[in-house]
Structure formats: structure tokens, C-alpha cells
Amino acid sequence: MAETEPRVPSRPKERVATYLYFSSLYFITLGTLYLWGYWSTFNVNILEYLSLADVVKATAYPIASAAIFLLLGVASGAVLATADPRLFPTGGGRDSNVGKFLFKYSRLAAPLYVSGLVLVIQFGPDVKWQALPLLIALPAYAFAIVKGFLIDVIPHTVVRLVVLLLIPLLPPLAFGHGKVQSGAIAKGSKYEFVASTIEGVNIAHDAKPAQRLRYLGHAGDFLFFIDPRSKAVVITRFDSTKSLVLVPFPSAATDAAPAAPASSAAASAASSSPVASAPKP
């Protein structure tokens, strides 16, 4: 009687399931890093107010808007690097004088590079996050290329180079994007101020934008503001029967004299709760 061989699961299906699992975990990590970078500026643990689904919804747009132009730039660079072999000949970098020098002192350069990154992260201004993500990702990117990661999964050279760079680049980019956005609010260079009344917070009717509550965001049923006068974070529940009027700063609206609402939507909002028009800065 012939023996039947045990049924072996399909490897492609197992591989796809594994990639989907780690991809989901990766994107959740991106969202968490963005929220951490943004809300840590105000010492708020926003994860206490969010579910796992809320993390994805709250971070998908800001991360995508920051990454789309980066993706185009990385893809363009990868295409140029592989379009003409004469531009970047195989072994050309390693065999050049600069390549030989870097390889000779690589053991010394690595700790200096890491030490420099740590110092910049710790003591650099917020503008550092415009360059830090790339500086953090480059060592991992170079290591992945040398080890041949994803060659069997993504045989196309250009696509593989783009993916290998984006994987280590997006996490620090997400964190840094959150830091830059929250830093602009904290410093008063770009924010949305509240032009309507908030229960429990006394703001003069003729207060300037710099003295009004600044909108930080929302999580579930909660709205978050920061009082620029006391640096206190104000947390309030969102009530659908009341309106919340936010005015961007700087904008043309803040330079104009107070005026009556121009649209019916604004008029209805003004009638449902006390609303102060945007004063001059």
C-alpha cells in the first residue's frame, strides 16, 4: 500500500501572510511614533484616549502627506542611479580613493557617526528633523544592500532600492514630522486658535490670537487645547450641540478686521453658541 506524503502548505501563501502581518505591525508602529513625537511636546499620553483603529485613522493623513514627496524623490534618485551603469559603475565607489579611505577607517567612523547622531538628537533644534531621518536611515540602508535583503522578494532593482530606503527612513520621519508640527504650535509660528468659547476657560472677547487657546487635536470624544499663557493643556469633551470655531494662524483672516460670518454654516454655528470673531493680532 503506497504511503501518502504529508501535505506541505503553500510557501507563497505563508510568505504573503507573513509579509502582511509585519506590514501591519510596521504601519501601526509608524502611527505610534508620529503620535509620540507630536504629543510628547505637550506631555500628553494620547494613547490613553485612542484605540488601535484610532491610531491608524489619526496618523494616516499626516504621515502620507509627509512621505509622498519623499517617495517621489527617492524613486527618482533610484531610477537615475540604475538607468545608466556608466554613472555609477559597479565597484566604482568602493575602488575610488574616497571609498578606500572610508573602508579603511570604517571601524572608527561608525562610533563617531552614531555619537554625532545622538548629540544632534539630544541637543539640536527642531529643524534637525528635516535631515535626521535620512541620516538615521542611511546605515541601515547600506547594510541591507550589502546583505542583499529582499532580492528574492523584489527582483526589480529600482523598486527594491526604494523599499530598502523607505523601511528605515519612515519611522524617524514619522516621529520627526510630529515633533515639527507640535513645535510650531508650541512656539506660536503656526497653529489654529479658538475663536469660540470653551466652558471653564476665561478668555477676553478682544484677546489677540497669541493669547487664545491653541487647538492641538482630538482623540475619541475629547478635544485638546493648550493655553499659551499658562502652558496648561485643556481637555474637554466634544458636545455635538455646540460649535467649535478654529482660525488658522498666520492667515489672511487674522489680519482682517472682525466681520460677520460670510456663510450660512458659520451663521448657524454662531447662533448655537457664543462665538468671538477673529481679532487683529
ABEGO torsion letter per residue (X at the ends): XBBBBBBBBBAAAAAAAAAAAAAAAAAAAAAAAAAAAAAAAAGBBAAAABBAAAAAAAAAAAAAAAAAAAAAAAAAAAAAAAABAAABBBGAAAABAAAAAAAAAAAAAAAAAAAAAAAAAAABBAAAAAAAAAAAAAAAAAAAAAAGBGAAABABAAAAAAAAAAAAAAAAAAAAAAAAAAAAAAAGABBBBBABBBBGBBBBAABBAAABBBBAEBBEABBBBBBAAAGBBBBBBBBAABBBBBBBOBBAAAABBBBBBABAAAAAAAAABBBBBBBBX
